[in-house]
Amino acid sequence: MKVLILAAGYGTRLYSLAKDRPKPLLKINNRPLVNYILDRVQDMPGLNEVIVVTNEKFHEVFERWAKQQKAFGHPIRILNDGTTTPENRLGSVGDIQFSIKEAKINDDVLVVGGDNLFDYNIREYIEFARSKSPSVSIGIYDIGNLKEATKFGVVAIDADAKIASFEEKPKHPKSTLVAMCFYYFPRESLGLIGDYLKETTKSDTAGDYIRWLHQKSAVYGFTFTGKWYDIGSIESYAQAQEKFGK
C-alpha cells in the first residue's frame, strides 16, 4: 500500500509563517510537521512507498527534504502538481486524482493531510479499514467543541461505524464528531474519485467527496483518540507548539 501526503496548499491563513515554507515543513518542537506523519506510518504493514504531492512553488523544497530522510525505511516520491498560486491550485480531491494518475497508483492508498499532527498509533485504524474493504474508511475525531466543529465536516455514525450523515462545515453542527483529512481508499475504490469529478466538477474539498460518496455507497468511520491538531491557523500552530509531545 501507499501513503499519499497532501502538501500542495499555499498556507494562506498562515502566510506570515508559510510565505517561503510549506505548512508541512513548519517546525513543531524543532522537527518538521511532516516528519511526525512519517513516524506514524513507517511501520504500517505492507507499506511500499510514501508520495508527497506539492506545487511548483515548494517542489524543490520538498525534494531537498526528501533527500534528508535517510533514516526512513521506505521510498519517498515527490510529485509536482504544476500549480503556482492559490487561485489555480487543484484542491485536495484534484491532487488525489492527479497523484493516482501521475504515479500510476494501483494499490490501496492512505491519504493524509500534510497539516495533520497526531500522536495515535494508526495500526488499529488500518486493520479496521482493511476489514471494511472495498469500502472507503475515514478517520473521525471528537473535537469536543461545537464552535470548532463548524470548521470541519461533521459526521454521525451508526452502530456498525458506517457514516450515517455528513455535513461539510455546518453553521449549526449537530455534534462535535468531525472528519479528519485521513482517508483509506482501497484500490478498488480509486476509480470513484474520477466519477465524482466528472459528475460535480468540484475538486477543492475532500469532505465534499466523502459526502457525495456516502450517499452512493457505504463509507465507514474510525474514531481516533489522543492528540490531534489541524494546523490551519496561527492559533492552532501556536497551540500545537505548546502542547504536542508534552
C-alpha positions as CSV (number, residue, x, y, z in Angstrom):
1,M,0.0,0.0,0.0
2,K,1.0,3.6,-0.4
3,V,0.7,6.7,1.8
4,L,-0.2,9.9,0.0
5,I,0.5,13.1,1.9
6,L,-1.3,16.2,0.6
7,A,1.1,19.2,0.7
8,A,0.1,21.4,-2.3
9,G,-1.6,24.2,-0.4
10,Y,-0.2,27.7,0.0
11,G,-0.9,28.3,3.7
12,T,-2.8,31.5,3.1
13,R,-4.1,31.6,6.7
14,L,-0.5,31.0,8.0
15,Y,1.1,33.4,5.4
16,S,3.4,35.1,7.9
17,L,4.9,31.7,8.7
18,A,4.3,29.8,5.4
19,K,5.3,32.5,2.9
20,D,8.5,30.7,2.0
21,R,8.0,27.4,3.6
22,P,5.1,24.9,3.1
23,K,2.9,24.1,6.2
24,P,4.1,20.5,6.4
25,L,7.7,21.7,6.8
26,L,6.9,24.2,9.6
27,K,8.7,23.1,12.8
28,I,6.9,21.6,15.8
29,N,9.4,21.2,18.7
30,N,12.3,21.6,16.2
31,R,11.1,19.0,13.8
32,P,9.1,19.4,10.5
33,L,5.4,18.6,11.0
34,V,5.5,16.1,8.2
35,N,8.2,14.1,10.0
36,Y,5.7,13.3,12.7
37,I,3.5,11.7,10.0
38,L,6.4,9.6,8.8
39,D,6.9,8.4,12.3
40,R,3.3,7.2,12.5
41,V,3.2,5.4,9.1
42,Q,6.7,3.9,8.8
43,D,5.7,0.6,10.5
44,M,2.4,0.2,8.6
45,P,2.0,-3.4,7.3
46,G,2.5,-3.6,3.5
47,L,3.7,0.0,3.1
48,N,5.9,0.3,0.0
49,E,6.1,4.0,-0.8
50,V,5.2,7.4,0.6
51,I,4.2,10.0,-2.0
52,V,4.1,13.7,-1.2
53,V,2.1,15.9,-3.7
54,T,3.1,19.5,-3.7
55,N,3.1,22.5,-6.0
56,E,5.6,24.3,-8.3
57,K,6.4,26.9,-5.5
58,F,7.5,24.3,-3.0
59,H,8.6,21.4,-5.2
60,E,12.3,21.9,-4.8
61,V,12.0,22.5,-1.0
62,F,10.3,19.1,-0.6
63,E,12.8,17.4,-2.9
64,R,15.6,18.6,-0.6
65,W,13.7,17.5,2.4
66,A,13.1,14.0,1.0
67,K,16.8,13.5,0.3
68,Q,17.5,14.2,4.0
69,Q,15.1,11.4,5.2
70,K,17.8,8.7,5.0
71,A,16.6,7.0,8.3
72,F,13.1,6.4,6.9
73,G,12.7,2.9,5.8
74,H,10.6,3.4,2.6
75,P,11.0,5.3,-0.7
76,I,9.7,8.9,-0.7
77,R,8.5,10.3,-4.0
78,I,7.7,14.0,-4.5
79,L,5.1,15.0,-7.1
80,N,4.7,18.5,-8.5
81,D,1.1,19.3,-9.5
82,G,2.3,22.2,-11.5
83,T,0.2,24.9,-9.8
84,T,1.7,28.2,-8.8
85,T,-0.9,30.2,-6.9
86,P,-3.9,29.7,-4.5
87,E,-6.1,30.7,-7.4
88,N,-5.0,27.8,-9.8
89,R,-4.4,25.1,-7.2
90,L,-6.1,21.7,-7.9
91,G,-7.7,21.3,-4.5
92,S,-7.4,18.2,-2.3
93,V,-9.6,16.0,-4.5
94,G,-7.8,17.3,-7.6
95,D,-4.5,16.5,-6.1
96,I,-5.5,13.0,-5.1
97,Q,-6.7,12.3,-8.6
98,F,-3.6,13.9,-10.1
99,S,-1.4,11.7,-7.9
100,I,-3.2,8.5,-8.8
101,K,-2.7,9.2,-12.5
102,E,0.8,10.7,-12.3
103,A,2.2,7.9,-10.0
104,K,0.1,5.2,-11.8
105,I,-1.2,4.0,-8.4
106,N,-2.8,0.6,-8.4
107,D,-2.8,-0.1,-4.7
108,D,-4.6,0.7,-1.5
109,V,-3.9,4.3,-0.5
110,L,-3.9,6.1,2.9
111,V,-4.4,9.8,2.2
112,V,-3.2,12.1,5.0
113,G,-3.4,15.9,5.1
114,G,0.1,17.3,5.4
115,D,-1.0,19.7,8.1
116,N,-2.3,17.0,10.4
117,L,-0.4,16.5,13.6
118,F,-1.4,13.5,15.7
119,D,0.1,11.1,18.3
120,Y,-2.1,8.0,17.9
121,N,-1.0,4.6,16.6
122,I,-2.7,4.0,13.3
123,R,-2.3,0.3,13.1
124,E,-5.8,-0.3,14.6
125,Y,-7.3,2.1,12.0
126,I,-5.5,0.2,9.1
127,E,-6.9,-3.1,10.4
128,F,-10.4,-1.6,10.6
129,A,-10.2,-0.1,7.2
130,R,-8.9,-3.3,5.6
131,S,-11.8,-5.2,7.2
132,K,-14.3,-2.8,5.5
133,S,-12.6,-3.0,2.1
134,P,-13.6,-2.4,-0.7
135,S,-15.5,0.4,1.1
136,V,-13.7,3.6,2.0
137,S,-12.9,4.3,5.6
138,I,-12.2,7.7,7.1
139,G,-10.7,9.0,10.3
140,I,-13.0,10.9,12.7
141,Y,-12.4,12.7,15.9
142,D,-14.5,14.2,18.7
143,I,-13.2,17.7,18.8
144,G,-15.4,18.5,21.8
145,N,-16.4,22.0,20.8
146,L,-19.4,22.9,18.6
147,K,-17.9,26.2,17.5
148,E,-14.7,24.4,16.4
149,A,-16.8,21.8,14.6
150,T,-18.1,24.4,12.2
151,K,-14.7,24.4,10.6
152,F,-14.9,20.7,9.6
153,G,-17.1,18.1,8.1
154,V,-19.4,16.9,10.9
155,V,-20.4,13.2,10.8
156,A,-22.7,10.8,12.5
157,I,-22.0,7.0,12.5
158,D,-24.4,4.1,13.1
159,A,-23.8,1.0,15.3
160,D,-21.7,-0.6,12.6
161,A,-19.5,2.5,12.3
162,K,-21.0,3.4,8.9
163,I,-21.3,7.1,8.1
164,A,-25.0,7.9,8.6
165,S,-24.7,11.7,7.8
166,F,-22.1,14.1,6.7
167,E,-22.3,17.9,6.7
168,E,-19.5,20.0,5.4
169,K,-18.7,23.0,7.7
170,P,-22.3,23.4,9.0
171,K,-23.3,26.6,10.7
172,H,-25.1,24.7,13.4
173,P,-23.4,21.3,13.8
174,K,-25.4,18.5,15.4
175,S,-22.4,17.0,17.1
176,T,-18.7,17.5,17.7
177,L,-17.6,14.4,15.8
178,V,-15.6,15.6,12.8
179,A,-14.0,14.1,9.8
180,M,-10.2,14.4,9.6
181,C,-8.2,14.6,6.4
182,F,-7.4,10.9,6.9
183,Y,-8.8,8.5,4.3
184,Y,-8.2,4.9,3.5
185,F,-9.0,4.3,-0.2
186,P,-8.9,0.6,-1.2
187,R,-7.5,0.0,-4.7
188,E,-11.0,-1.0,-5.9
189,S,-12.4,2.4,-4.9
190,L,-9.9,4.7,-6.7
191,G,-12.0,5.0,-9.9
192,L,-14.8,6.6,-7.9
193,I,-12.8,9.8,-7.5
194,G,-12.8,10.3,-11.2
195,D,-16.5,9.6,-11.3
196,Y,-17.1,12.3,-8.6
197,L,-15.0,14.9,-10.5
198,K,-16.9,14.2,-13.7
199,E,-20.3,14.5,-12.0
200,T,-19.6,17.5,-9.8
201,T,-16.6,19.3,-11.3
202,K,-15.7,20.2,-7.7
203,S,-12.1,19.4,-6.8
204,D,-11.4,21.6,-3.8
205,T,-12.5,19.8,-0.7
206,A,-12.1,16.2,0.1
207,G,-15.0,16.4,2.5
208,D,-17.4,17.2,-0.4
209,Y,-16.2,13.9,-2.0
210,I,-16.9,11.9,1.2
211,R,-20.3,13.5,1.5
212,W,-21.1,12.5,-2.2
213,L,-19.6,9.0,-1.7
214,H,-21.6,8.1,1.4
215,Q,-24.8,8.8,-0.4
216,K,-23.9,6.3,-3.1
217,S,-22.2,3.5,-1.1
218,A,-21.1,2.5,2.4
219,V,-18.3,4.7,4.0
220,Y,-17.0,3.8,7.4
221,G,-15.6,6.0,10.2
222,F,-13.0,5.1,12.7
223,T,-12.9,7.3,15.8
224,F,-9.4,8.3,16.9
225,T,-8.5,9.3,20.4
226,G,-5.4,11.1,21.6
227,K,-4.0,14.4,20.4
228,W,-4.8,15.8,17.0
229,Y,-4.2,19.3,15.6
230,D,-5.2,20.6,12.2
231,I,-2.6,23.2,11.6
232,G,-4.7,25.7,9.7
233,S,-4.1,29.0,11.6
234,I,-1.6,30.9,13.6
235,E,-3.6,30.0,16.7
236,S,-3.6,26.2,16.0
237,Y,0.1,26.3,15.2
238,A,0.9,28.0,18.5
239,Q,-1.3,25.6,20.4
240,A,0.5,22.6,18.8
241,Q,3.8,24.1,19.6
242,E,2.8,24.5,23.2
243,K,1.1,21.2,23.9
244,F,2.1,18.5,21.4
245,G,4.5,15.9,22.7
246,K,4.3,17.3,26.3
